[in-house]
Each structure stands twice: as structure tokens, then as C-alpha cells.
């Protein structure tokens, strides 16, 4: 559901229903909160992607640095 859908949602009129102004005010607050949450999720997703890339880069760099010297590589079972 998008903030726009919340803001523009219409409800059928009923006898003894809710105050339309209060409903619209509530919809506006919910839509604003939904928009803020969507933005937070977007930013966190970007940060998550950045951290994953940094971790992959670090792992690649670390793996290169930790390779065993050639003379120990022959089936000794050690690095």
C-alpha cells in the first residue's frame, strides 16, 4: 500500500458514520508515517548493499593475503 492510496481512499457513507474530517486527518498521518517508513527501508536497503559489497571486497582482499606460500602448498594439509 502506498501513501497515496492511504490519502485518497474513499469510504462509503453510513448513517452514524465517522467524521469525514477526522478520517482524512488520520489518513494523512498514516500516509506520512508510511512514506517515512518507506524512505527508511530504502535507505537501509542501500546501506545493506554497501556493507555487503564492502564485506565481499574485504573477504577477497583477505583471501589473497592469507594464501599459503607455494612451498607449503603440496598436500601438507597446512596453509
PyMOL commands that set and color helices and strands:
alter all, ss='L'
color gray80, all
select helices_A, chain A and resi 3-8+20-65+70-72
alter helices_A, ss='H'
color red, helices_A
deselect
rebuild
show_as cartoon
